């Protein structure tokens, strides 16, 4: 690694072939996950993601780094065109934007063409865990200028990006990228809860969720050990909800991913089993710092709605956060459901650094941010989307 004075400069390495000296001594959590993904291969774990999987060390931190060279059609966790065009187009058929729908459709078509012309999918993502929500823990961004400098030199044709930034969970990191000249592009509205005991558990709706589970005779399984077939079942339940009901652009996790993240402790799984012992609802939770989010949530969508299995799945992660005294990032979607349980909206951003690419590419990214701030964000806030 290059040295400047006594400080280690950020450096990129391959986690599959790195020796122990490449890794910080105090970051076993990230090392375990990055090594697991490198060994298995990204596509074997997340079926609709193609990317180069690397590691970025900055001081005593190490971040997963994804590098894309213009692939199209895969999940939005690596491809901005999928997030801002393909997924947005699908969402127009699922949410109510009122009389603005024709305008929104036209805007998405124009933006999609501009993004493709600007090579938006030639991009490097920092701290990208391949999840719908990346939690950044206690990273405050003091090293953002050094990271930006290192990555723009190594990837001069790629936009540099960080997903899942918001003023609630990582205000200092968000301020750091803005101060360093990154363009913050709104991505969605997420639903957050500061005090689960006061805002979620105490709500009338949350109480109904607990009573509903008791009436159905379902029991919570902490899933300390996975039974034979559980990983396949969890992957199927997640896919029923996030892919079958919502969008094939959500990351599609394989049973191998479920088993590996359970084994290394990256995600903590809880399930609801019926009287026959089958898992009918599940939540896989990620904790970084004092925030919990549930990137894997699923339930058996073929069972009667009266069983309240989505409510049961949400109970699994909200109860876990409350018991641990953690704040909850409830991600996007199901806005009314989450508001009735005490959550409030927060705009999430993807920060993109474009100061080193062509003027045209930089202009398109800045235009995207301006359009979304001026058009999409007010609609999201007004309609609670």
C-alpha positions in Angstrom: 0.0 0.0 0.0 1.2 3.5 -0.8 2.2 5.6 2.2 1.9 9.4 2.6 3.8 10.3 5.7 2.7 7.8 8.4 -0.8 7.3 7.0 -1.9 4.3 4.9 -3.5 5.5 1.6 -6.6 3.7 0.5 -5.9 0.7 -1.7 -7.9 -1.8 -3.6 -7.2 -5.6 -3.4 -8.7 -8.9 -4.4 -10.2 -10.5 -1.3 -9.9 -14.0 -2.9 -6.1 -13.9 -3.1 -5.1 -11.4 -0.4 -2.8 -12.3 2.4 -3.6 -11.6 6.0 -1.5 -8.3 5.9 -4.0 -6.8 3.5 -6.8 -6.9 6.1 -7.2 -4.6 9.1 -6.9 -6.6 12.3 -10.1 -5.2 13.8 -12.6 -5.9 11.0 -13.4 -9.6 11.1 -17.1 -8.9 10.3 -16.4 -7.3 6.9 -13.6 -9.7 6.1 -15.8 -12.8 6.7 -18.5 -11.5 4.4 -16.1 -10.3 1.6 -14.1 -13.5 1.7 -17.3 -15.6 1.5 -18.6 -13.7 -1.5 -15.3 -13.9 -3.2 -14.9 -17.6 -2.7 -18.5 -18.5 -3.8 -18.8 -15.9 -6.6 -21.3 -13.1 -6.7 -23.6 -14.7 -9.2 -23.8 -17.9 -7.2 -25.1 -16.0 -4.3 -27.2 -13.2 -5.9 -28.6 -14.6 -9.2 -29.3 -11.3 -10.9 -26.0 -9.5 -10.2 -22.9 -9.5 -12.3 -20.1 -7.4 -10.9 -16.4 -7.5 -10.1 -16.0 -8.0 -6.3 -13.1 -6.3 -4.7 -12.1 -4.9 -1.4 -11.0 -1.3 -0.5 -8.9 -0.8 2.6 -8.8 2.7 4.1 -6.9 2.9 7.3 -8.4 0.3 9.7 -11.6 0.0 7.6 -12.2 -2.3 4.7 -15.2 -1.9 2.4 -16.7 -4.2 -0.2 -16.2 -2.7 -3.7 -18.3 -3.5 -6.7 -17.1 -2.6 -10.2 -19.4 -2.6 -13.2 -18.5 -1.9 -16.8 -21.8 -1.1 -18.3 -23.9 -4.2 -17.7 -27.7 -3.7 -18.1 -30.8 -5.3 -16.7 -29.4 -6.6 -13.5 -30.5 -5.6 -10.0 -30.4 -2.0 -8.9 -27.9 -2.9 -6.1 -25.1 -2.3 -8.7 -26.8 -0.6 -11.6 -28.2 3.0 -11.4 -30.0 2.6 -14.7 -32.0 -0.3 -13.1 -32.8 1.9 -10.1 -33.7 5.1 -11.8 -35.3 3.9 -15.0 -36.3 0.2 -15.0 -37.5 0.0 -11.4 -39.1 3.5 -11.5 -41.1 2.5 -14.6 -42.4 -0.6 -12.7 -43.2 1.4 -9.6 -45.5 3.7 -11.6 -47.9 0.7 -12.0 -47.8 0.0 -8.3 -48.1 3.4 -6.6 -50.4 6.3 -6.9 -48.8 9.5 -8.2 -52.1 11.0 -9.3 -52.4 13.2 -12.4 -48.6 13.3 -12.7 -48.4 9.7 -14.0 -48.2 10.7 -17.7 -45.5 13.3 -16.9 -43.6 10.8 -14.8 -43.7 8.2 -17.6 -42.3 10.7 -20.1 -39.6 11.8 -17.7 -38.5 8.3 -17.0 -38.2 7.5 -20.7 -36.1 10.6 -21.3 -34.0 10.0 -18.2 -33.4 6.4 -19.2 -32.1 7.4 -22.6 -29.8 10.1 -21.1 -28.5 7.7 -18.4 -27.6 5.1 -21.0 -25.9 7.7 -23.2 -23.9 8.8 -20.2 -22.7 5.3 -19.4 -24.3 5.5 -15.9 -23.7 1.7 -15.4 -19.9 2.2 -15.7 -19.6 2.6 -12.0 -17.7 1.6 -8.9 -19.7 1.4 -5.6 -18.0 1.8 -2.3 -19.3 -0.2 0.8 -21.7 -2.1 -1.4 -23.0 -5.2 0.5 -25.3 -6.2 -2.4 -28.3 -5.5 -0.2 -31.3 -3.2 -0.8 -30.0 -1.1 2.1 -26.3 -0.7 2.9 -25.8 0.3 6.5 -22.5 2.2 7.0 -22.1 1.8 10.7 -19.8 4.4 12.4 -18.1 5.5 9.1 -18.1 9.3 9.3 -16.3 9.9 6.0 -13.1 11.6 7.2 -11.3 9.6 4.5 -13.7 10.5 1.6 -11.3 12.8 -0.2 -8.5 10.1 0.0 -10.9 7.4 -1.2 -12.1 9.6 -4.0 -8.6 10.4 -5.1 -7.5 6.8 -5.1 -10.5 5.4 -6.9 -10.6 8.1 -9.6 -7.0 7.3 -10.4 -7.5 3.6 -10.6 -10.9 3.8 -12.3 -10.7 7.0 -14.4 -13.6 6.0 -16.7 -16.0 4.9 -13.9 -18.4 7.0 -11.8 -17.7 6.5 -8.1 -20.7 6.0 -5.9 -21.9 5.2 -2.4 -25.5 4.0 -2.0 -27.9 4.2 1.0 -26.9 7.6 2.5 -29.4 9.5 4.6 -29.3 12.3 7.2 -30.8 10.0 9.8 -28.4 7.0 10.0 -25.2 8.6 8.6 -25.4 12.4 8.8 -21.6 12.9 9.0 -20.9 10.6 6.0 -23.6 12.4 4.0 -22.1 15.8 4.9 -18.6 14.5 4.0 -19.5 13.5 0.5 -21.3 16.8 -0.1 -18.3 18.8 1.2 -16.1 16.8 -1.2 -18.1 17.7 -4.3 -20.1 14.5 -4.8 -23.6 14.8 -6.4 -26.3 13.4 -4.1 -29.0 11.7 -6.2 -32.3 11.0 -4.3 -33.1 7.3 -4.5 -36.2 6.6 -2.4 -38.0 7.4 0.8 -37.2 5.0 3.7 -39.2 4.6 6.9 -37.3 4.9 10.1 -38.0 4.6 13.8 -35.8 6.1 16.6 -37.4 4.4 19.6 -39.1 1.1 19.0 -40.5 0.9 22.5 -42.1 4.3 22.3 -43.0 4.6 18.6 -43.5 1.0 17.3 -44.1 -1.5 20.1 -46.5 0.9 22.0 -48.7 1.5 18.9 -52.1 -0.1 18.7 -51.2 -1.7 15.4 -48.1 -3.4 16.8 -50.2 -4.8 19.6 -52.6 -6.2 17.1 -49.7 -7.9 15.3 -48.7 -9.7 18.4 -52.2 -10.9 19.2 -52.7 -12.0 15.6 -49.7 -14.3 15.8 -51.0 -15.8 19.0 -54.4 -16.5 17.5 -53.0 -18.2 14.4 -51.0 -20.6 16.6 -47.7 -19.6 14.9 -44.5 -19.6 16.9 -41.3 -17.7 16.5 -38.2 -19.7 15.8 -34.9 -17.9 16.5 -33.3 -20.1 13.8 -30.1 -20.5 15.8 -29.6 -23.6 13.7 -31.1 -24.1 10.2 -32.9 -27.4 9.6 -32.5 -29.3 6.4 -34.4 -27.4 3.7 -34.6 -24.1 5.7 -32.2 -22.2 3.5 -34.2 -23.1 0.4 -37.4 -22.2 2.1 -36.2 -18.8 3.3 -34.9 -18.0 -0.2 -38.2 -19.0 -1.7 -40.2 -16.9 0.8 -38.1 -13.9 0.1 -38.5 -14.4 -3.6 -42.3 -14.8 -3.3 -42.5 -11.3 -1.8 -39.7 -9.2 -3.3 -39.5 -10.7 -6.7 -42.9 -12.3 -7.3 -45.0 -9.5 -5.8 -42.7 -6.5 -6.3 -39.9 -6.6 -8.9 -37.3 -8.9 -10.5 -34.9 -6.0 -10.1 -34.6 -6.7 -6.4 -31.6 -8.8 -5.5 -32.4 -12.5 -5.9 -30.7 -14.3 -3.1 -29.9 -18.0 -3.5 -30.2 -20.7 -0.7 -26.4 -20.7 -0.7 -26.4 -17.0 0.2 -28.9 -17.6 3.0 -26.8 -20.5 4.4 -23.6 -18.6 4.2 -24.8 -15.4 5.8 -26.4 -17.4 8.6 -23.2 -19.4 9.2 -20.9 -16.3 9.3 -23.4 -14.2 11.3 -23.6 -11.4 8.8 -27.4 -11.6 9.0 -29.4 -12.8 11.9 -32.5 -14.8 10.9 -35.8 -15.2 12.7 -38.7 -17.2 11.4 -42.4 -18.0 12.1 -43.3 -21.7 11.9 -46.8 -23.0 11.5 -48.2 -26.1 13.4 -46.6 -28.4 10.9 -43.1 -26.9 11.5 -42.9 -25.1 8.1 -41.4 -21.6 8.0 -44.2 -19.3 6.8 -42.6 -16.0 7.4 -39.0 -14.9 7.8 -36.7 -11.9 8.5 -33.0 -11.7 7.9 -31.5 -8.7 9.8 -28.3 -6.7 9.5 -27.0 -4.6 12.4 -24.3 -1.9 12.0 -23.7 0.4 14.9 -27.0 1.3 16.5 -29.2 0.6 13.5 -31.0 -2.5 12.4 -32.4 -3.2 8.9 -34.0 -6.3 7.4 -32.8 -6.8 3.8 -34.4 -10.2 3.7 -38.1 -10.4 4.5 -40.5 -12.9 3.1 -43.7 -14.9 3.7 -45.8 -17.5 2.0 -47.9 -15.3 -0.3 -50.0 -18.3 -1.3 -51.6 -18.6 2.1 -54.7 -16.7 3.1 -54.3 -13.0 3.8 -56.2 -13.5 7.0 -53.1 -15.2 8.5 -51.3 -11.8 8.5 -48.0 -13.2 7.5 -46.5 -9.9 6.3 -47.4 -8.5 9.7 -45.7 -11.5 11.3 -42.5 -11.0 9.2 -42.4 -7.3 10.2 -42.9 -8.2 13.9 -39.8 -10.4 13.7 -37.4 -7.6 12.8 -39.1 -4.8 14.8 -39.3 -6.9 17.9 -35.6 -7.8 17.5 -34.6 -4.1 17.2 -36.8 -3.2 20.2 -35.3 -5.9 22.4 -31.7 -4.8 21.5 -32.5 -1.1 21.9 -31.6 -0.4 18.3 -33.0 2.2 15.8 -34.8 0.7 12.9 -34.3 1.4 9.2 -37.5 -0.1 7.8 -36.4 0.4 4.2 -38.9 1.6 1.5 -42.4 0.4 0.7 -45.5 -0.4 2.7 -45.6 3.2 3.8 -49.0 3.2 5.4 -48.3 0.0 7.3 -45.0 1.5 8.7 -46.5 4.9 9.5 -49.3 3.3 11.5 -46.5 1.7 13.6 -44.7 4.9 14.4 -42.2 5.2 11.5 -41.4 8.4 9.7 -40.1 9.1 6.2 -36.5 10.0 5.4 -35.0 10.6 1.9 -32.2 8.3 1.0 -29.5 9.3 -1.5 -26.8 7.7 -3.7 -23.7 9.9 -3.8 -21.9 10.0 -7.1 -18.6 11.5 -7.8 -18.3 12.7 -11.4 -15.6 15.4 -11.3 -13.1 13.2 -13.2 -15.4 12.0 -16.1 -16.5 13.8 -19.3 -18.5 17.0 -19.0 -21.5 15.3 -20.7 -21.5 12.3 -18.2 -21.2 14.7 -15.3 -24.0 16.9 -16.6 -26.4 14.0 -16.9 -25.8 12.9 -13.3 -26.3 16.4 -12.0 -29.4 16.8 -14.2 -30.8 13.5 -12.7 -30.2 14.8 -9.2 -31.9 18.1 -10.0 -35.0 16.5 -11.6 -35.4 14.0 -8.8 -35.0 16.7 -6.1 -37.4 19.0 -7.9 -40.0 16.5 -9.1 -39.8 13.1 -7.4 -38.9 14.1 -3.8 -41.9 16.4 -3.4 -44.3 13.7 -4.7 -42.7 11.1 -2.4 -43.1 13.4 0.6 -46.6 14.5 -0.3 -48.0 11.1 -1.0 -45.9 9.2 1.5 -44.4 6.9 -1.1 
